[in-house]
Amino acid sequence: MILSSSVDGRRKALAKILPMQRNDFVQLFKIMAGRPVTIRLLDPPLHEFLPHTDADFEAVSKATGLSAAALKERKKALEETNPMLGHRGCRLGISFPEIYEMQARAIFEAAVEASKGGGKAVEPEVMIPLVATKAEIDILKRRVDAVAVAVAKETGKKLKYLVGTMIELPRAALRAAEIAEHAEFFSFGTNDLTQTTLGISRDDSALFMDDYLKNGIFERDPFVSIDQSGVGELVRIAVERGRQSRPNIKLGICGEHGGDPSSVRFFHKAGLDYVSCSPYRVPIARLAAAQAAISEEKASEA
């Protein structure tokens, strides 16, 4: 799909990927048994999926029939100087709408399939990543909705779903009121929001973070514990402005901060509904969330 140079070529490749994605989502929905499932649409830059070593190039060359030289040329064409701020997230959906349309179809068809035979009804939450403007979420939500209408018509099943976005750019936090006109939920991507707010690469910060901690510039590594006065302020602004437009908007965070107790307490005070983190940090996150809720309850009683 990535190697295709035309829309038709991509659609042919996507038609082969569709049943794979759909099957994955069917299994996921069945396992979750009616619980909420948020699925983030394609986010990473496309060049990350291409081979890295000569041996990999040769293997893909044999599988695709394309020369290793052609593969290397395609990878070079896709490479970016700063890919984390480049052609990724919703920008892929704007440039290649057929990708997001295929993923939306896989999600909705899987939701219908998983509910057959007495399976619990699924209400998928489709997350559009890296939104910075109202126009992006408007365009892409309309495309997701169009796919939902088509699947409902084809299957005769009414679909319940949400479309939301990941707030991971300062502009998105500041313009949350207008983004919430189209987004039914926000998930704060605090890993990227920390990077874009502080202008510090998480991948490279280890080179100097100890110096910043020793000099008291940061009390704790901001990629471990949320920067409450900076990044946290953007979260608070987005929560307030998002609820101005959509009072019942669902709010949560996704990132390693979701497993840090002090960060969880902050998110609770900020009014978020849930935290999401990597599996091994779930026990800590659940304990911290319970403690934050109990602490608030005791404070209100006092």
SEVOPA-607739 format. One record per residue (C-alpha): z, y, x; residue in three letters. Coordinates in nm, 2 decimals, padded with zeros to 4 digits. Example, Ala and Ser with C-alpha at 12.3 -4.5 7.8 and 13.67 -1.06 7.14 Angstrom:
BEGIN
pz = 00.78; py = -00.45; px = 01.23; resn = ALA
pz = 00.71; py = -00.11; px = 01.37; resn = SER
! end
This chain:
BEGIN
pz = 00.00; py = 00.00; px = 00.00; resn = MET
pz = 00.09; py = 00.24; px = 00.28; resn = ILE
pz = -00.23; py = 00.16; px = 00.47; resn = LEU
pz = -00.45; py = 00.24; px = 00.17; resn = SER
pz = -00.65; py = 00.56; px = 00.20; resn = SER
pz = -00.73; py = 00.60; px = -00.17; resn = SER
pz = -00.54; py = 00.60; px = -00.51; resn = VAL
pz = -00.74; py = 00.29; px = -00.62; resn = ASP
pz = -00.64; py = 00.11; px = -00.30; resn = GLY
pz = -00.27; py = 00.20; px = -00.35; resn = ARG
pz = -00.28; py = 00.09; px = -00.72; resn = ARG
pz = -00.42; py = -00.25; px = -00.62; resn = LYS
pz = -00.15; py = -00.30; px = -00.37; resn = ALA
pz = 00.12; py = -00.17; px = -00.61; resn = LEU
pz = 00.00; py = -00.42; px = -00.87; resn = ALA
pz = 00.10; py = -00.69; px = -00.63; resn = LYS
pz = 00.44; py = -00.53; px = -00.56; resn = ILE
pz = 00.52; py = -00.47; px = -00.93; resn = LEU
pz = 00.62; py = -00.83; px = -01.01; resn = PRO
pz = 00.83; py = -00.85; px = -00.70; resn = MET
pz = 01.02; py = -00.53; px = -00.79; resn = GLN
pz = 01.05; py = -00.64; px = -01.16; resn = ARG
pz = 01.20; py = -00.98; px = -01.06; resn = ASN
pz = 01.45; py = -00.81; px = -00.83; resn = ASP
pz = 01.56; py = -00.58; px = -01.11; resn = PHE
pz = 01.58; py = -00.86; px = -01.37; resn = VAL
pz = 01.82; py = -01.05; px = -01.15; resn = GLN
pz = 02.02; py = -00.73; px = -01.08; resn = LEU
pz = 02.05; py = -00.64; px = -01.45; resn = PHE
pz = 02.15; py = -01.00; px = -01.54; resn = LYS
pz = 02.42; py = -01.00; px = -01.27; resn = ILE
pz = 02.55; py = -00.66; px = -01.39; resn = MET
pz = 02.57; py = -00.79; px = -01.75; resn = ALA
pz = 02.53; py = -00.46; px = -01.93; resn = GLY
pz = 02.72; py = -00.24; px = -01.68; resn = ARG
pz = 02.55; py = 00.08; px = -01.57; resn = PRO
pz = 02.29; py = 00.04; px = -01.29; resn = VAL
pz = 02.15; py = 00.34; px = -01.10; resn = THR
pz = 01.82; py = 00.28; px = -00.92; resn = ILE
pz = 01.70; py = 00.53; px = -00.67; resn = ARG
pz = 01.33; py = 00.56; px = -00.65; resn = LEU
pz = 01.15; py = 00.53; px = -00.31; resn = LEU
pz = 01.32; py = 00.77; px = -00.06; resn = ASP
pz = 01.25; py = 00.69; px = 00.31; resn = PRO
pz = 00.94; py = 00.83; px = 00.49; resn = PRO
pz = 00.65; py = 00.58; px = 00.47; resn = LEU
pz = 00.61; py = 00.55; px = 00.85; resn = HIS
pz = 00.95; py = 00.37; px = 00.86; resn = GLU
pz = 00.79; py = 00.07; px = 00.69; resn = PHE
pz = 00.52; py = 00.03; px = 00.96; resn = LEU
pz = 00.55; py = -00.19; px = 01.27; resn = PRO
pz = 00.74; py = -00.07; px = 01.58; resn = HIS
pz = 00.66; py = -00.32; px = 01.85; resn = THR
pz = 00.33; py = -00.45; px = 01.98; resn = ASP
pz = 00.43; py = -00.80; px = 01.86; resn = ALA
pz = 00.49; py = -00.66; px = 01.51; resn = ASP
pz = 00.16; py = -00.48; px = 01.51; resn = PHE
pz = -00.02; py = -00.80; px = 01.60; resn = GLU
pz = 00.16; py = -00.99; px = 01.33; resn = ALA
pz = 00.07; py = -00.73; px = 01.06; resn = VAL
pz = -00.28; py = -00.72; px = 01.20; resn = SER
pz = -00.32; py = -01.10; px = 01.14; resn = LYS
pz = -00.17; py = -01.07; px = 00.79; resn = ALA
pz = -00.38; py = -00.77; px = 00.68; resn = THR
pz = -00.71; py = -00.82; px = 00.87; resn = GLY
pz = -00.68; py = -00.47; px = 01.01; resn = LEU
pz = -00.69; py = -00.42; px = 01.38; resn = SER
pz = -00.37; py = -00.33; px = 01.56; resn = ALA
pz = -00.55; py = -00.01; px = 01.68; resn = ALA
pz = -00.61; py = 00.09; px = 01.32; resn = ALA
pz = -00.25; py = 00.02; px = 01.23; resn = LEU
pz = -00.12; py = 00.23; px = 01.52; resn = LYS
pz = -00.35; py = 00.51; px = 01.42; resn = GLU
pz = -00.22; py = 00.50; px = 01.06; resn = ARG
pz = 00.14; py = 00.51; px = 01.19; resn = LYS
pz = 00.06; py = 00.80; px = 01.41; resn = LYS
pz = -00.09; py = 00.99; px = 01.12; resn = ALA
pz = 00.23; py = 00.94; px = 00.91; resn = LEU
pz = 00.48; py = 01.02; px = 01.18; resn = GLU
pz = 00.67; py = 01.35; px = 01.15; resn = GLU
pz = 00.86; py = 01.56; px = 01.39; resn = THR
pz = 01.16; py = 01.57; px = 01.15; resn = ASN
pz = 01.11; py = 01.30; px = 00.89; resn = PRO
pz = 01.45; py = 01.34; px = 00.72; resn = MET
pz = 01.33; py = 01.69; px = 00.61; resn = LEU
pz = 00.97; py = 01.58; px = 00.57; resn = GLY
pz = 00.75; py = 01.37; px = 00.34; resn = HIS
pz = 01.02; py = 01.16; px = 00.17; resn = ARG
pz = 01.22; py = 01.14; px = -00.15; resn = GLY
pz = 01.06; py = 01.31; px = -00.46; resn = CYS
pz = 00.80; py = 01.46; px = -00.23; resn = ARG
pz = 00.64; py = 01.11; px = -00.21; resn = LEU
pz = 00.65; py = 01.09; px = -00.59; resn = GLY
pz = 00.46; py = 01.43; px = -00.61; resn = ILE
pz = 00.20; py = 01.32; px = -00.36; resn = SER
pz = 00.17; py = 00.96; px = -00.47; resn = PHE
pz = 00.28; py = 00.95; px = -00.84; resn = PRO
pz = 00.15; py = 00.59; px = -00.87; resn = GLU
pz = 00.44; py = 00.47; px = -00.65; resn = ILE
pz = 00.71; py = 00.61; px = -00.88; resn = TYR
pz = 00.51; py = 00.50; px = -01.19; resn = GLU
pz = 00.51; py = 00.14; px = -01.06; resn = MET
pz = 00.88; py = 00.15; px = -00.99; resn = GLN
pz = 00.96; py = 00.29; px = -01.33; resn = ALA
pz = 00.75; py = 00.02; px = -01.50; resn = ARG
pz = 00.93; py = -00.25; px = -01.30; resn = ALA
pz = 01.27; py = -00.10; px = -01.41; resn = ILE
pz = 01.18; py = -00.08; px = -01.78; resn = PHE
pz = 01.00; py = -00.41; px = -01.80; resn = GLU
pz = 01.30; py = -00.57; px = -01.62; resn = ALA
pz = 01.54; py = -00.41; px = -01.87; resn = ALA
pz = 01.35; py = -00.57; px = -02.16; resn = VAL
pz = 01.33; py = -00.91; px = -01.99; resn = GLU
pz = 01.70; py = -00.91; px = -01.89; resn = ALA
pz = 01.81; py = -00.85; px = -02.25; resn = SER
pz = 01.61; py = -01.15; px = -02.39; resn = LYS
pz = 01.78; py = -01.46; px = -02.51; resn = GLY
pz = 02.11; py = -01.28; px = -02.59; resn = GLY
pz = 02.14; py = -01.10; px = -02.26; resn = GLY
pz = 02.35; py = -00.78; px = -02.26; resn = LYS
pz = 02.15; py = -00.47; px = -02.32; resn = ALA
pz = 02.08; py = -00.27; px = -02.00; resn = VAL
pz = 02.07; py = 00.11; px = -01.98; resn = GLU
pz = 01.92; py = 00.18; px = -01.64; resn = PRO
pz = 01.97; py = 00.51; px = -01.47; resn = GLU
pz = 01.66; py = 00.62; px = -01.28; resn = VAL
pz = 01.75; py = 00.84; px = -00.99; resn = MET
pz = 01.49; py = 01.08; px = -00.84; resn = ILE
pz = 01.59; py = 01.16; px = -00.48; resn = PRO
pz = 01.58; py = 01.48; px = -00.27; resn = LEU
pz = 01.51; py = 01.72; px = -00.56; resn = VAL
pz = 01.52; py = 02.09; px = -00.46; resn = ALA
pz = 01.36; py = 02.26; px = -00.76; resn = THR
pz = 01.34; py = 02.24; px = -01.13; resn = LYS
pz = 00.97; py = 02.19; px = -01.12; resn = ALA
pz = 01.00; py = 01.86; px = -00.92; resn = GLU
pz = 01.24; py = 01.70; px = -01.16; resn = ILE
pz = 01.04; py = 01.83; px = -01.45; resn = ASP
pz = 00.71; py = 01.68; px = -01.33; resn = ILE
pz = 00.86; py = 01.34; px = -01.22; resn = LEU
pz = 01.08; py = 01.30; px = -01.53; resn = LYS
pz = 00.78; py = 01.35; px = -01.75; resn = ARG
pz = 00.60; py = 01.07; px = -01.56; resn = ARG
pz = 00.90; py = 00.84; px = -01.59; resn = VAL
pz = 00.93; py = 00.91; px = -01.96; resn = ASP
pz = 00.55; py = 00.84; px = -02.01; resn = ALA
pz = 00.60; py = 00.50; px = -01.85; resn = VAL
pz = 00.90; py = 00.43; px = -02.07; resn = ALA
pz = 00.69; py = 00.51; px = -02.38; resn = VAL
pz = 00.41; py = 00.28; px = -02.27; resn = ALA
pz = 00.65; py = -00.01; px = -02.20; resn = VAL
pz = 00.83; py = 00.04; px = -02.53; resn = ALA
pz = 00.49; py = 00.03; px = -02.71; resn = LYS
pz = 00.37; py = -00.28; px = -02.52; resn = GLU
pz = 00.69; py = -00.48; px = -02.57; resn = THR
pz = 00.80; py = -00.35; px = -02.91; resn = GLY
pz = 01.15; py = -00.28; px = -02.77; resn = LYS
pz = 01.33; py = 00.05; px = -02.78; resn = LYS
pz = 01.45; py = 00.16; px = -02.44; resn = LEU
pz = 01.77; py = 00.34; px = -02.35; resn = LYS
pz = 01.78; py = 00.50; px = -02.01; resn = TYR
pz = 01.88; py = 00.80; px = -01.82; resn = LEU
pz = 01.69; py = 01.00; px = -01.56; resn = VAL
pz = 01.88; py = 01.20; px = -01.30; resn = GLY
pz = 01.87; py = 01.32; px = -00.95; resn = THR
pz = 02.05; py = 01.30; px = -00.62; resn = MET
pz = 02.19; py = 01.64; px = -00.51; resn = ILE
pz = 02.15; py = 01.63; px = -00.14; resn = GLU
pz = 02.01; py = 01.98; px = -00.06; resn = LEU
pz = 02.20; py = 02.31; px = -00.08; resn = PRO
pz = 01.93; py = 02.46; px = -00.30; resn = ARG
pz = 01.97; py = 02.19; px = -00.55; resn = ALA
pz = 02.34; py = 02.25; px = -00.57; resn = ALA
pz = 02.29; py = 02.63; px = -00.61; resn = LEU
pz = 02.02; py = 02.57; px = -00.88; resn = ARG
pz = 02.21; py = 02.30; px = -01.06; resn = ALA
pz = 02.20; py = 02.47; px = -01.39; resn = ALA
pz = 01.82; py = 02.47; px = -01.42; resn = GLU
pz = 01.79; py = 02.12; px = -01.26; resn = ILE
pz = 02.04; py = 01.99; px = -01.52; resn = ALA
pz = 01.80; py = 02.10; px = -01.80; resn = GLU
pz = 01.60; py = 01.79; px = -01.70; resn = HIS
pz = 01.85; py = 01.57; px = -01.51; resn = ALA
pz = 02.09; py = 01.37; px = -01.72; resn = GLU
pz = 02.31; py = 01.28; px = -01.43; resn = PHE
pz = 02.38; py = 01.40; px = -01.07; resn = PHE
pz = 02.47; py = 01.18; px = -00.79; resn = SER
pz = 02.58; py = 01.38; px = -00.49; resn = PHE
pz = 02.42; py = 01.24; px = -00.17; resn = GLY
pz = 02.70; py = 01.36; px = 00.05; resn = THR
pz = 02.56; py = 01.21; px = 00.37; resn = ASN
pz = 02.24; py = 01.42; px = 00.35; resn = ASP
pz = 02.42; py = 01.71; px = 00.18; resn = LEU
pz = 02.65; py = 01.73; px = 00.49; resn = THR
pz = 02.35; py = 01.72; px = 00.72; resn = GLN
pz = 02.15; py = 01.99; px = 00.54; resn = THR
pz = 02.45; py = 02.21; px = 00.49; resn = THR
pz = 02.59; py = 02.20; px = 00.84; resn = LEU
pz = 02.26; py = 02.16; px = 01.01; resn = GLY
pz = 02.39; py = 01.86; px = 01.20; resn = ILE
pz = 02.21; py = 01.53; px = 01.23; resn = SER
pz = 02.45; py = 01.24; px = 01.14; resn = ARG
pz = 02.25; py = 01.02; px = 01.38; resn = ASP
pz = 02.30; py = 01.25; px = 01.68; resn = ASP
pz = 02.64; py = 01.41; px = 01.61; resn = SER
pz = 02.82; py = 01.14; px = 01.81; resn = ALA
pz = 02.70; py = 01.32; px = 02.12; resn = LEU
pz = 02.92; py = 01.62; px = 02.06; resn = PHE
pz = 03.15; py = 01.55; px = 01.77; resn = MET
pz = 03.45; py = 01.46; px = 01.99; resn = ASP
pz = 03.42; py = 01.80; px = 02.15; resn = ASP
pz = 03.43; py = 01.97; px = 01.81; resn = TYR
pz = 03.73; py = 01.76; px = 01.71; resn = LEU
pz = 03.92; py = 01.83; px = 02.03; resn = LYS
pz = 03.86; py = 02.21; px = 02.00; resn = ASN
pz = 03.98; py = 02.21; px = 01.64; resn = GLY
pz = 03.64; py = 02.32; px = 01.50; resn = ILE
pz = 03.66; py = 02.03; px = 01.25; resn = PHE
pz = 03.99; py = 01.85; px = 01.16; resn = GLU
pz = 03.80; py = 01.53; px = 01.09; resn = ARG
pz = 03.44; py = 01.41; px = 01.14; resn = ASP
pz = 03.26; py = 01.57; px = 00.84; resn = PRO
pz = 03.05; py = 01.26; px = 00.81; resn = PHE
pz = 03.37; py = 01.05; px = 00.75; resn = VAL
pz = 03.57; py = 01.30; px = 00.54; resn = SER
pz = 03.40; py = 01.56; px = 00.32; resn = ILE
pz = 03.39; py = 01.92; px = 00.45; resn = ASP
pz = 03.58; py = 02.05; px = 00.15; resn = GLN
pz = 03.54; py = 02.42; px = 00.23; resn = SER
pz = 03.17; py = 02.41; px = 00.29; resn = GLY
pz = 02.99; py = 02.10; px = 00.15; resn = VAL
pz = 03.27; py = 02.06; px = -00.10; resn = GLY
pz = 03.22; py = 02.42; px = -00.22; resn = GLU
pz = 02.85; py = 02.33; px = -00.30; resn = LEU
pz = 02.97; py = 02.02; px = -00.49; resn = VAL
pz = 03.21; py = 02.24; px = -00.70; resn = ARG
pz = 02.93; py = 02.49; px = -00.77; resn = ILE
pz = 02.69; py = 02.22; px = -00.87; resn = ALA
pz = 02.94; py = 02.06; px = -01.10; resn = VAL
pz = 03.02; py = 02.39; px = -01.27; resn = GLU
pz = 02.66; py = 02.50; px = -01.31; resn = ARG
pz = 02.53; py = 02.16; px = -01.41; resn = GLY
pz = 02.78; py = 02.14; px = -01.69; resn = ARG
pz = 02.68; py = 02.49; px = -01.81; resn = GLN
pz = 02.34; py = 02.35; px = -01.90; resn = SER
pz = 02.45; py = 01.99; px = -01.99; resn = ARG
pz = 02.82; py = 01.97; px = -02.08; resn = PRO
pz = 02.81; py = 01.58; px = -02.09; resn = ASN
pz = 02.62; py = 01.54; px = -01.76; resn = ILE
pz = 02.74; py = 01.23; px = -01.57; resn = LYS
pz = 02.85; py = 01.32; px = -01.22; resn = LEU
pz = 02.92; py = 01.10; px = -00.92; resn = GLY
pz = 02.88; py = 01.08; px = -00.54; resn = ILE
pz = 02.69; py = 00.82; px = -00.33; resn = CYS
pz = 02.77; py = 00.79; px = 00.04; resn = GLY
pz = 03.03; py = 00.69; px = 00.29; resn = GLU
pz = 03.26; py = 00.97; px = 00.17; resn = HIS
pz = 03.30; py = 00.76; px = -00.14; resn = GLY
pz = 03.53; py = 00.53; px = 00.06; resn = GLY
pz = 03.74; py = 00.80; px = 00.22; resn = ASP
pz = 04.07; py = 00.85; px = 00.04; resn = PRO
pz = 04.10; py = 01.22; px = 00.10; resn = SER
pz = 03.74; py = 01.27; px = -00.01; resn = SER
pz = 03.79; py = 01.06; px = -00.32; resn = VAL
pz = 04.09; py = 01.28; px = -00.41; resn = ARG
pz = 03.87; py = 01.59; px = -00.37; resn = PHE
pz = 03.59; py = 01.45; px = -00.58; resn = PHE
pz = 03.84; py = 01.37; px = -00.86; resn = HIS
pz = 03.97; py = 01.73; px = -00.86; resn = LYS
pz = 03.61; py = 01.85; px = -00.86; resn = ALA
pz = 03.56; py = 01.67; px = -01.19; resn = GLY
pz = 03.33; py = 01.39; px = -01.08; resn = LEU
pz = 03.32; py = 01.07; px = -01.29; resn = ASP
pz = 03.27; py = 00.81; px = -01.02; resn = TYR
pz = 03.23; py = 00.74; px = -00.65; resn = VAL
pz = 02.99; py = 00.50; px = -00.49; resn = SER
pz = 03.01; py = 00.36; px = -00.14; resn = CYS
pz = 02.92; py = 00.06; px = 00.08; resn = SER
pz = 03.06; py = -00.27; px = -00.04; resn = PRO
pz = 03.33; py = -00.31; px = 00.23; resn = TYR
pz = 03.49; py = 00.02; px = 00.14; resn = ARG
pz = 03.51; py = -00.05; px = -00.24; resn = VAL
pz = 03.87; py = -00.17; px = -00.23; resn = PRO
pz = 03.99; py = 00.15; px = -00.06; resn = ILE
pz = 03.78; py = 00.36; px = -00.30; resn = ALA
pz = 03.92; py = 00.20; px = -00.61; resn = ARG
pz = 04.28; py = 00.24; px = -00.48; resn = LEU
pz = 04.22; py = 00.61; px = -00.38; resn = ALA
pz = 04.06; py = 00.68; px = -00.72; resn = ALA
pz = 04.36; py = 00.52; px = -00.91; resn = ALA
pz = 04.60; py = 00.72; px = -00.70; resn = GLN
pz = 04.42; py = 01.04; px = -00.76; resn = ALA
pz = 04.42; py = 00.98; px = -01.14; resn = ALA
pz = 04.79; py = 00.89; px = -01.14; resn = ILE
pz = 04.88; py = 01.20; px = -00.93; resn = SER
pz = 04.69; py = 01.42; px = -01.18; resn = GLU
pz = 04.86; py = 01.26; px = -01.47; resn = GLU
pz = 05.21; py = 01.31; px = -01.32; resn = LYS
pz = 05.12; py = 01.67; px = -01.24; resn = ALA
pz = 05.02; py = 01.74; px = -01.60; resn = SER
pz = 05.34; py = 01.58; px = -01.73; resn = GLU
pz = 05.55; py = 01.79; px = -01.50; resn = ALA
! end
